[in-house]
Amino acid sequence: MKRILAATDFSDRSEQAVRRAALLARRHGASLALIHVVDDDRPAHLVEIEHRAAALLLEERAQALREDGIETSALVRDGAPSAALLAAAAETGADLVIIGAHRRHLLKDVFLGTTAERIIRHSSLPVLMVNRPAEADYRHILLAVDLSDASRQAVRAAQKLGLDRAAEATVLHLYAAPATMLMIQSSARSEDIRRHEAEMGKQAWAELATFLKGLVPADTKRLLQPCNAGEAEAILAIAREIGADLAIVGTHGKGALSRLLLGSVAEGVLRLADRDVLAVPPALPG
């Protein structure tokens, strides 16, 4: 990890993202670019006023980080937030984009269509959504895999960014077992259900071992769980159970659950997360 781009709108949510970016930049010796985007869909004089004010505030924050030993630049752009941020990521050669948590609505939490979703959907880079105060380096990361190429890229992204160097890592695979529910509904004998579950679990362990061979160290902890619905909730529940402070998911692709990840699992994890989430696209640059 050499270059980080962190977005801020000067809210408490985005300040958490900036602090996490600073922690990562310090640990990895990376440069940090802070960006604030001024919505230009307003009269020009108002845009100009906000641009000047934002430039002063952002430079003040950048200077504080420089004094703390982090190479930091400040960028203020006018335009649509998601497009401007993605353009800045390309301009700065960022390895990682960091954003704050999306705003959670009181009555209905709609993630799809938000700025955060557009950034994640269209980014060619890993995007870290920060949901918690950044008080220390990550200590435990959960790698959610479905045996797809997208999952493989997610694991490699964690390694490429160096997130697995100082943290414990656990690989989680949720596998589908629809026949079990059919057997229960058809009043199959308990011993037959248990035998079937054991066979499905054995097969899933073998498939996971094949997927992870040469991808992660042999002693990496692995968790396996049948799951036919509610995958996002299950991932986050397990993250809480094992004390993982970062969950990593791929954003596209089909796997054992035969569902498009951004439309269901990854989007659900990002929408519901109570901890940081790294969303990884199917192909990394370079």
SERO-4910 file (N, C-alpha, C, O; in steps of 0.05 Angstrom, whole numbers):
BEGIN
 pado doro    nc1    nc2    nc3   cac1   cac2   cac3    cc1    cc2    cc3    oc1    oc2    oc3
  Met    A     17    -24      0      0      0      0     18     25      0     33     30     19
  Lys    A     16     40    -22     34     64    -24     18     90    -24     29    111    -14
  Arg    A     -6     90    -34    -21    115    -36    -50    110    -28    -63     91    -38
  Ile    A    -60    127    -10    -88    124      0   -103    150     -7    -92    172     -4
  Leu    A   -128    147    -15   -146    169    -20   -169    167      0   -183    147      1
  Ala    A   -172    188     17   -194    188     37   -212    211     32   -204    234     29
  Ala    A   -238    205     30   -258    226     25   -269    237     51   -272    222     71
  Thr    A   -274    263     52   -286    275     76   -306    297     68   -301    312     49
  Asp    A   -328    297     83   -347    320     80   -347    336    106   -365    352    111
  Phe    A   -327    331    123   -322    345    148   -343    336    170   -345    349    191
  Ser    A   -357    315    165   -375    304    185   -360    286    204   -337    279    199
  Asp    A   -373    279    226   -360    260    245   -356    233    231   -336    219    236
  Arg    A   -375    224    214   -372    199    200   -346    199    183   -331    179    184
  Ser    A   -342    220    168   -319    220    150   -293    226    166   -271    218    157
  Glu    A   -295    238    189   -271    242    205   -261    215    215   -236    211    218
  Gln    A   -279    196    220   -271    169    227   -255    157    204   -235    143    208
  Ala    A   -264    162    180   -250    151    156   -222    163    154   -203    149    147
  Val    A   -220    189    159   -194    202    157   -175    191    178   -151    187    172
  Arg    A   -185    187    202   -168    175    223   -159    147    216   -136    140    221
  Arg    A   -176    131    205   -168    104    196   -148    106    174   -128     91    174
  Ala    A   -152    125    155   -133    129    134   -105    136    145    -85    127    135
  Ala    A   -105    154    165    -80    162    177    -66    138    190    -41    136    188
  Leu    A    -81    121    205    -69     98    217    -56     79    196    -34     70    200
  Leu    A    -71     75    175    -60     57    154    -36     70    140    -17     56    135
  Ala    A    -37     96    135    -15    109    122     10    108    139     32    103    129
  Arg    A      7    111    165     30    110    184     41     82    185     66     79    183
  Arg    A     24     62    187     34     34    189     48     26    164     68     12    165
  His    A     38     34    141     49     24    116     68     43    102     78     38     80
  Gly    A     73     66    114     90     86    102     79     97     76     93    104     58
  Ala    A     52     99     75     39    108     50     33    138     51     31    150     72
  Ser    A     31    150     28     22    178     26     -9    178     27    -22    159     20
  Leu    A    -19    201     36    -48    203     40    -58    228     25    -47    250     29
  Ala    A    -78    225      9    -91    248     -4   -120    250      8   -135    231      7
  Leu    A   -126    274     18   -153    279     28   -168    293      6   -157    311     -7
  Ile    A   -193    286      2   -209    299    -18   -237    307     -7   -249    292      8
  His    A   -245    331    -14   -272    340     -9   -284    348    -35   -272    362    -51
  Val    A   -309    340    -40   -322    346    -65   -345    366    -60   -362    361    -43
  Val    A   -344    388    -75   -365    408    -73   -386    403    -95   -379    402   -118
  Asp    A   -410    399    -87   -432    394   -106   -435    420   -123   -442    441   -112
  Asp    A   -432    417   -149   -433    441   -167   -460    445   -179   -463    461   -197
  Asp    A   -481    431   -169   -508    434   -180   -522    457   -165   -544    453   -155
  Arg    A   -509    480   -165   -520    504   -151   -509    528   -165   -492    526   -183
  Pro    A   -518    552   -158   -507    576   -170   -477    578   -166   -466    570   -146
  Ala    A   -463    588   -187   -434    588   -187   -422    602   -163   -401    593   -153
  His    A   -434    624   -155   -422    639   -133   -423    623   -106   -405    626    -90
  Leu    A   -444    607   -103   -445    591    -79   -424    568    -80   -412    561    -59
  Val    A   -421    557   -103   -400    536   -107   -373    548   -101   -356    535    -87
  Glu    A   -367    571   -111   -341    584   -106   -336    589    -77   -314    584    -66
  Ile    A   -357    599    -63   -354    605    -34   -348    579    -19   -330    578     -2
  Glu    A   -363    558    -24   -359    533    -10   -332    521    -17   -318    509      0
  His    A   -324    524    -43   -298    513    -51   -275    526    -35   -257    512    -25
  Arg    A   -276    552    -32   -255    566    -17   -255    558     12   -234    553     24
  Ala    A   -278    556     24   -280    549     52   -270    520     56   -256    514     76
  Ala    A   -278    502     38   -269    474     40   -239    472     37   -227    456     51
  Ala    A   -228    487     19   -199    486     15   -184    494     40   -163    482     47
  Leu    A   -194    514     54   -181    523     79   -183    501    101   -163    494    114
  Leu    A   -207    490    104   -211    469    124   -194    444    118   -182    432    136
  Leu    A   -194    436     93   -180    412     85   -150    415     88   -136    397     97
  Glu    A   -139    438     80   -111    443     83   -103    443    113    -81    434    120
  Glu    A   -120    454    130   -115    454    158   -113    425    169    -95    419    185
  Arg    A   -131    408    160   -130    380    168   -105    366    157    -93    350    171
  Ala    A    -99    372    132    -75    359    120    -50    368    134    -32    352    138
  Gln    A    -48    393    141    -24    403    155    -21    389    182      2    383    190
  Ala    A    -43    384    196    -41    370    222    -30    342    218    -14    332    234
  Leu    A    -37    329    196    -27    302    191      2    303    183     18    286    190
  Arg    A     10    324    167     38    327    160     55    330    185     77    319    187
  Glu    A     45    346    204     60    350    229     62    324    245     80    321    262
  Asp    A     45    305    239     45    279    252     62    259    237     63    236    243
  Gly    A     76    269    216     94    252    201     83    238    177     96    220    166
  Ile    A     58    245    169     46    232    146     46    250    122     37    273    123
  Glu    A     56    240    100     56    256     75     27    259     65     15    239     58
  Thr    A     18    284     66    -11    288     61    -15    311     41     -3    332     43
  Ser    A    -33    307     22    -42    328      4    -71    333      7    -86    316     17
  Ala    A    -81    356     -2   -109    364      1   -120    370    -27   -109    386    -42
  Leu    A   -142    358    -34   -155    361    -60   -184    370    -56   -199    357    -41
  Val    A   -192    392    -69   -220    400    -69   -229    399    -98   -217    412   -115
  Arg    A   -251    385   -103   -261    382   -130   -290    390   -130   -304    387   -110
  Asp    A   -299    401   -153   -327    408   -157   -340    387   -175   -328    378   -195
  Gly    A   -364    379   -169   -378    360   -186   -394    340   -171   -400    343   -147
  Ala    A   -402    318   -185   -417    297   -172   -397    282   -153   -375    274   -163
  Pro    A   -404    277   -128   -385    265   -109   -372    239   -118   -347    236   -117
  Ser    A   -388    220   -127   -376    194   -135   -358    197   -159   -336    185   -159
  Ala    A   -366    211   -179   -349    214   -203   -323    229   -197   -302    221   -206
  Ala    A   -326    250   -181   -302    266   -174   -282    249   -157   -258    251   -161
  Leu    A   -293    233   -139   -275    217   -122   -261    196   -139   -237    191   -135
  Leu    A   -275    183   -157   -263    162   -174   -242    174   -193   -222    162   -198
  Ala    A   -248    198   -203   -228    212   -220   -203    218   -204   -181    216   -214
  Ala    A   -207    227   -179   -184    233   -162   -168    208   -155   -143    210   -153
  Ala    A   -181    186   -152   -167    161   -146   -148    154   -170   -126    145   -165
  Ala    A   -158    157   -194   -142    152   -217   -119    172   -219    -96    165   -226
  Glu    A   -125    197   -214   -105    219   -215    -82    215   -196    -59    220   -202
  Thr    A    -88    206   -172    -68    203   -151    -55    176   -151    -35    172   -136
  Gly    A    -65    157   -167    -53    130   -167    -58    115   -141    -41    100   -132
  Ala    A    -81    120   -129    -87    108   -103    -89     78   -105    -98     67   -125
  Asp    A    -80     65    -83    -83     36    -81   -109     29    -66   -119      7    -68
  Leu    A   -119     48    -51   -142     44    -33   -158     69    -31   -147     91    -27
  Val    A   -184     67    -33   -203     90    -28   -217     85     -1   -227     63      4
  Ile    A   -217    106     15   -230    103     42   -252    124     44   -249    147     38
  Ile    A   -276    114     52   -299    131     55   -312    126     82   -307    105     95
  Gly    A   -327    145     92   -342    142    117   -367    126    112   -375    121     89
  Ala    A   -380    118    134   -405    103    132   -426    119    118   -428    143    122
  His    A   -444    106    103   -466    120     90   -485    128    112   -486    116    133
  Arg    A   -501    149    106   -521    158    125   -543    137    128   -555    128    108
  Arg    A   -549    130    152   -571    111    157   -596    125    164   -598    141    183
  His    A   -617    121    148   -642    134    151   -658    122    174   -656     98    180
  Leu    A   -673    139    188   -688    130    212   -709    109    205   -711     89    219
  Leu    A   -724    114    184   -746     96    178   -739     74    157   -750     52    158
  Lys    A   -721     80    139   -714     61    118   -686     65    110   -678     87     99
  Asp    A   -669     45    114   -641     47    108   -637     39     79   -635     15     73
  Val    A   -635     58     61   -632     52     33   -603     57     24   -594     79     23
  Phe    A   -589     35     19   -561     38     11   -558     40    -19   -543     57    -29
  Leu    A   -573     24    -34   -570     24    -63   -577     52    -74   -597     64    -67
  Gly    A   -559     62    -91   -564     88   -103   -550    111    -88   -550    133    -98
  Thr    A   -539    106    -64   -525    127    -50   -497    132    -63   -488    116    -79
  Thr    A   -485    154    -54   -458    160    -64   -439    137    -58   -423    130    -75
  Ala    A   -441    127    -34   -423    104    -26   -427     81    -45   -407     69    -54
  Glu    A   -452     74    -51   -457     51    -69   -445     56    -96   -434     38   -109
  Arg    A   -449     80   -107   -439     86   -134   -408     85   -134   -397     75   -154
  Ile    A   -395     94   -113   -366     93   -112   -357     63   -113   -339     56   -128
  Ile    A   -370     47    -96   -362     19    -94   -368      4   -120   -352    -12   -129
  Arg    A   -391      9   -131   -399     -5   -155   -380      1   -179   -374    -17   -195
  His    A   -371     26   -181   -356     34   -205   -326     35   -200   -311     40   -219
  Ser    A   -317     31   -176   -288     32   -171   -274      8   -181   -284    -14   -181
  Ser    A   -249     13   -192   -232    -10   -199   -213    -16   -176   -195    -33   -179
  Leu    A   -216     -2   -154   -199     -5   -131   -214    -15   -106   -239    -12   -105
  Pro    A   -200    -28    -88   -214    -34    -63   -223     -9    -49   -210     12    -49
  Val    A   -247    -10    -37   -259     12    -23   -264      4      6   -278    -16     11
  Leu    A   -253     19     24   -257     14     53   -278     33     64   -274     57     64
  Met    A   -300     21     74   -320     37     87   -316     35    117   -316     13    129
  Val    A   -311     58    130   -304     59    158   -330     64    175   -343     84    171
  Asn    A   -336     45    192   -361     47    208   -356     51    238   -374     56    253
  Arg    A   -331     49    246   -324     51    274   -302     72    278   -287     78    260
  Pro    A   -300     83    302   -277    101    309   -251     86    305   -249     62    313
  Ala    A   -232     98    293   -206     86    288   -187     91    312   -175    112    314
  Glu    A   -186     71    329   -170     75    354   -144     59    354   -126     64    369
  Ala    A   -143     39    336   -119     22    335   -118      8    308   -137      8    293
  Asp    A    -95     -5    302    -93    -21    278   -113    -44    279   -122    -52    300
  Tyr    A   -121    -53    255   -138    -77    254   -124   -100    268   -101   -105    264
  Arg    A   -140   -115    284   -129   -137    298   -139   -164    288   -125   -185    290
  His    A   -163   -164    276   -174   -190    266   -191   -184    242   -210   -168    243
  Ile    A   -185   -196    219   -200   -192    195   -215   -218    188   -205   -240    191
  Leu    A   -239   -214    178   -256   -237    169   -257   -236    138   -267   -216    127
  Leu    A   -248   -257    125   -249   -258     96   -272   -276     88   -271   -301     91
  Ala    A   -294   -264     78   -317   -280     71   -314   -289     42   -311   -272     24
  Val    A   -314   -315     37   -309   -325     10   -332   -343      2   -344   -357     18
  Asp    A   -338   -343    -24   -358   -362    -35   -346   -379    -57   -361   -390    -74
  Leu    A   -320   -381    -58   -304   -398    -77   -305   -387   -105   -299   -401   -124
  Ser    A   -312   -361   -108   -313   -349   -134   -287   -334   -140   -271   -330   -122
  Asp    A   -284   -325   -165   -261   -308   -171   -261   -282   -156   -240   -271   -148
  Ala    A   -286   -271   -151   -288   -247   -136   -277   -251   -107   -264   -233    -97
  Ser    A   -282   -274    -95   -272   -279    -69   -242   -282    -69   -228   -273    -51
  Arg    A   -232   -295    -90   -203   -298    -92   -189   -270    -94   -169   -266    -82
  Gln    A   -201   -252   -109   -191   -225   -112   -192   -210    -85   -174   -195    -78
  Ala    A   -213   -216    -70   -215   -203    -43   -193   -211    -25   -181   -195    -11
  Val    A   -187   -237    -25   -165   -247     -8   -138   -235    -17   -122   -226     -1
  Arg    A   -134   -235    -43   -109   -224    -54   -107   -194    -48    -85   -184    -44
  Ala    A   -129   -180    -48   -128   -151    -42   -119   -146    -14   -103   -128     -9
  Ala    A   -130   -162      5   -121   -160     33    -91   -164     35    -78   -150     50
  Gln    A    -81   -183     20    -52   -189     21    -36   -167      8    -15   -159     18
  Lys    A    -46   -158    -15    -32   -137    -30    -30   -111    -14    -10    -96    -15
  Leu    A    -52   -105      0    -52    -81     17    -38    -84     44    -33    -65     58
  Gly    A    -30   -109     50    -16   -114     74    -34   -115     99    -23   -113    121
  Leu    A    -60   -118     95    -78   -118    118    -75   -143    135    -83   -143    158
  Asp    A    -64   -164    124    -61   -190    138    -35   -192    153    -30   -213    166
  Arg    A    -18   -172    151      9   -175    163      8   -172    194     23   -187    208
  Ala    A     -8   -154    204     -8   -149    232    -34   -158    246    -37   -154    270
  Ala    A    -51   -171    231    -77   -179    242    -81   -209    239    -71   -221    220
  Glu    A    -96   -220    257   -105   -248    254   -125   -249    232   -141   -230    228
  Ala    A   -125   -270    216   -144   -273    194   -160   -298    197   -150   -320    204
  Thr    A   -186   -296    191   -204   -319    191   -218   -320    165   -229   -299    156
  Val    A   -219   -343    152   -234   -346    127   -261   -359    133   -262   -379    147
  Leu    A   -282   -346    123   -309   -357    128   -321   -365    101   -321   -349     82
  His    A   -332   -389    100   -346   -398     76   -374   -407     84   -378   -425     99
  Leu    A   -394   -393     73   -422   -401     77   -430   -417     52   -429   -408     30
  Tyr    A   -439   -442     57   -446   -459     34   -475   -465     35   -488   -467     56
  Ala    A   -487   -469     11   -515   -474      8   -521   -504     14   -506   -521      4
  Ala    A   -542   -509     28   -551   -536     33   -581   -538     31   -595   -544     51
  Pro    A   -592   -533      7   -621   -532      4   -635   -558      9   -658   -559     17
  Ala    A   -621   -581      4   -633   -607      7   -640   -612     36   -659   -627     42
  Thr    A   -625   -601     55   -631   -605     83   -659   -595     90   -674   -609    104
  Met    A   -666   -571     80   -692   -560     86   -714   -578     73   -735   -582     85
  Leu    A   -709   -588     49   -729   -605     36   -733   -631     52   -755   -641     55
  Met    A   -711   -641     63   -713   -666     79   -729   -661    104   -745   -678    112
  Ile    A   -724   -638    117   -739   -632    141   -769   -629    135   -786   -639    150
  Gln    A   -775   -614    114   -802   -610    106   -817   -636     99   -841   -638    102
  Ser    A   -801   -655     88   -814   -681     80   -813   -701    102   -819   -725     98
  Ser    A   -806   -692    127   -806   -709    151   -787   -733    148   -793   -755    157
  Ala    A   -764   -727    136   -744   -748    134   -734   -756    162   -736   -740    181
  Arg    A   -723   -780    165   -713   -789    190   -689   -772    200   -673   -762    183
  Ser    A   -687   -767    225   -666   -751    236   -638   -761    229   -621   -745    222
  Glu    A   -635   -788    230   -608   -798    223   -601   -794    193   -578   -790    186
  Asp    A   -622   -794    176   -617   -788    148   -609   -759    143   -591   -753    127
  Ile    A   -622   -741    158   -616   -713    156   -587   -708    166   -572   -693    153
  Arg    A   -580   -720    189   -553   -717    200   -532   -728    181   -511   -716    177
  Arg    A   -538   -751    168   -519   -763    149   -515   -744    125   -493   -741    116
  His    A   -537   -733    116   -536   -715     93   -520   -690    100   -503   -681     85
  Glu    A   -525   -679    124   -511   -655    132   -481   -660    135   -464   -644    127
  Ala    A   -474   -684    145   -446   -691    148   -432   -693    121   -410   -684    117
  Glu    A   -446   -705    102   -435   -708     75   -432   -681     61   -411   -676     49
  Met    A   -452   -663     64   -450   -636     53   -427   -620     65   -412   -606     52
  Gly    A   -424   -623     92   -402   -609    106   -375   -619     97   -357   -603     93
  Lys    A   -372   -645     94   -347   -657     85   -340   -647     57   -317   -640     51
  Gln    A   -360   -646     40   -355   -636     12   -347   -607     12   -329   -599     -2
  Ala    A   -361   -591     29   -355   -562     30   -327   -557     41   -313   -540     31
  Trp    A   -319   -573     61   -291   -570     72   -271   -576     50   -251   -562     47
  Ala    A   -276   -597     34   -257   -604     13   -256   -582     -8   -234   -576    -18
  Glu    A   -279   -571    -16   -279   -550    -36   -265   -525    -25   -251   -511    -40
  Leu    A   -269   -519      0   -255   -496     12   -225   -500     12   -210   -481      6
  Ala    A   -217   -524     20   -188   -529     21   -176   -526     -7   -154   -516     -9
  Thr    A   -189   -536    -27   -179   -533    -55   -177   -504    -63   -158   -496    -75
  Phe    A   -198   -488    -56   -198   -460    -62   -176   -445    -49   -163   -427    -61
  Leu    A   -170   -451    -24   -150   -436     -8   -122   -446    -12   -103   -432     -3
  Lys    A   -118   -468    -25    -91   -479    -29    -73   -460    -44    -80   -452    -66
  Gly    A    -51   -452    -32    -33   -433    -45    -43   -404    -43    -29   -386    -52
  Leu    A    -66   -399    -32    -77   -372    -30    -73   -360     -3    -67   -336     -1
  Val    A    -75   -376     18    -70   -366     46    -52   -386     59    -50   -409     51
  Pro    A    -38   -378     81    -22   -397     96    -38   -420    106    -62   -418    112
  Ala    A    -26   -443    107    -40   -468    114    -52   -467    142    -72   -480    147
  Asp    A    -41   -450    160    -51   -449    187    -72   -427    191    -81   -422    214
  Thr    A    -81   -415    169   -102   -395    171   -128   -407    182   -137   -428    172
  Lys    A   -140   -395    201   -165   -406    213   -187   -405    192   -190   -386    177
  Arg    A   -203   -427    192   -225   -429    173   -251   -436    187   -252   -452    205
  Leu    A   -273   -423    178   -299   -428    189   -318   -436    166   -316   -425    144
  Leu    A   -335   -455    171   -353   -465    151   -381   -466    163   -384   -475    186
  Gln    A   -401   -457    148   -428   -457    159   -448   -459    136   -446   -444    117
  Pro    A   -468   -477    139   -489   -478    119   -507   -453    121   -512   -444    143
  Cys    A   -516   -443     98   -532   -419     98   -547   -417     72   -535   -416     51
  Asn    A   -573   -417     74   -590   -416     50   -603   -389     46   -614   -383     24
  Ala    A   -601   -371     65   -612   -344     64   -600   -327     86   -589   -338    105
  Gly    A   -601   -301     82   -591   -283    103   -561   -284    105   -550   -283    127
  Glu    A   -547   -286     82   -517   -289     83   -504   -264     95   -485   -267    111
  Ala    A   -513   -240     89   -500   -216     99   -503   -216    130   -484   -210    144
  Glu    A   -527   -222    140   -531   -222    169   -513   -243    182   -502   -239    203
  Ala    A   -510   -266    169   -493   -288    180   -464   -279    181   -450   -285    201
  Ile    A   -454   -266    160   -426   -257    159   -421   -238    182   -401   -241    196
  Leu    A   -439   -219    186   -435   -199    207   -438   -211    235   -424   -203    253
  Ala    A   -456   -230    238   -459   -243    264   -434   -259    271   -425   -258    294
  Ile    A   -422   -272    252   -397   -287    257   -374   -267    262   -357   -272    279
  Ala    A   -374   -245    248   -353   -224    253   -355   -215    282   -335   -211    295
  Arg    A   -379   -210    292   -383   -202    319   -374   -224    339   -361   -219    359
  Glu    A   -381   -249    332   -375   -271    350   -345   -276    353   -336   -282    375
  Ile    A   -330   -272    332   -301   -277    333   -285   -252    339   -261   -253    342
  Gly    A   -299   -229    341   -286   -204    347   -271   -192    324   -251   -178    328
  Ala    A   -279   -197    299   -266   -186    276   -273   -156    274   -297   -149    276
  Asp    A   -253   -139    270   -259   -111    267   -259   -102    238   -264    -78    232
  Leu    A   -254   -120    219   -255   -114    191   -266   -138    176   -255   -161    179
  Ala    A   -286   -134    159   -297   -155    142   -289   -149    113   -291   -126    105
  Ile    A   -281   -169     98   -273   -165     70   -290   -182     52   -293   -206     57
  Val    A   -302   -169     32   -320   -183     13   -313   -175    -15   -304   -153    -21
  Gly    A   -319   -193    -34   -318   -187    -62   -344   -173    -70   -364   -178    -57
  Thr    A   -343   -157    -91   -367   -142    -99   -382   -152   -123   -404   -143   -128
  His    A   -371   -172   -137   -385   -183   -160   -378   -212   -162   -360   -222   -149
  Gly    A   -394   -226   -179   -387   -254   -185   -408   -273   -173   -422   -266   -154
  Lys    A   -409   -297   -184   -426   -317   -174   -410   -339   -161   -389   -347   -171
  Gly    A   -420   -350   -139   -406   -371   -126   -426   -393   -119   -445   -397   -133
  Ala    A   -420   -407    -97   -436   -430    -89   -465   -422    -83   -483   -438    -86
  Leu    A   -469   -397    -75   -497   -388    -69   -511   -378    -94   -535   -372    -92
  Ser    A   -497   -377   -117   -509   -370   -142   -524   -343   -141   -547   -341   -151
  Arg    A   -512   -323   -129   -525   -297   -127   -504   -276   -133   -481   -278   -125
  Leu    A   -513   -255   -147   -494   -232   -152   -488   -218   -126   -506   -208   -113
  Leu    A   -462   -216   -120   -455   -207    -93   -462   -178    -87   -472   -172    -66
  Leu    A   -458   -160   -107   -464   -132   -100   -494   -128    -97   -502   -111    -81
  Gly    A   -510   -144   -111   -539   -141   -108   -550   -154    -83   -573   -149    -76
  Ser    A   -534   -170    -69   -545   -183    -46   -525   -184    -23   -527   -168     -4
  Val    A   -505   -202    -24   -488   -206     -1   -470   -182      5   -472   -172     28
  Ala    A   -454   -173    -14   -436   -151     -8   -452   -125     -1   -446   -111     18
  Glu    A   -473   -120    -16   -490    -97    -11   -502    -98     16   -504    -79     31
  Gly    A   -511   -123     24   -523   -126     50   -503   -122     72   -509   -110     93
  Val    A   -479   -132     69   -458   -129     89   -452    -99     92   -450    -89    114
  Leu    A   -449    -85     70   -443    -56     71   -465    -40     84   -460    -21     98
  Arg    A   -490    -48     78   -513    -33     88   -517    -38    118   -525    -20    132
  Leu    A   -511    -62    127   -518    -70    155   -494    -69    174   -497    -72    198
  Ala    A   -470    -64    163   -446    -68    178   -444    -50    203   -450    -26    202
  Asp    A   -435    -62    225   -429    -47    249   -399    -46    254   -390    -39    275
  Arg    A   -384    -53    233   -354    -52    234   -344    -46    206   -360    -44    188
  Asp    A   -319    -42    203   -308    -33    177   -311    -56    157   -309    -80    163
  Val    A   -314    -48    131   -317    -67    109   -299    -59     86   -300    -35     78
  Leu    A   -284    -77     76   -268    -73     52   -282    -87     29   -285   -111     29
  Ala    A   -292    -71     10   -306    -82    -14   -286    -82    -37   -274    -62    -44
  Val    A   -282   -106    -49   -261   -110    -69   -274   -117    -96   -290   -135    -97
  Pro    A   -267   -102   -117   -277   -108   -144   -265   -133   -155   -245   -143   -144
  Pro    A   -276   -144   -176   -266   -170   -187   -239   -169   -199   -226   -191   -202
  Ala    A   -229   -146   -206   -202   -145   -219   -187   -121   -208   -197    -98   -209
  Leu    A   -163   -125   -198   -147   -104   -188   -129    -93   -209   -120   -108   -226
  Pro    A   -123    -67   -210   -106    -56   -230    -78    -66   -227    -68    -73   -205
  Gly    A    -64    -68   -250    -36    -77   -250    -33   -107   -246    -11   -117   -245
***
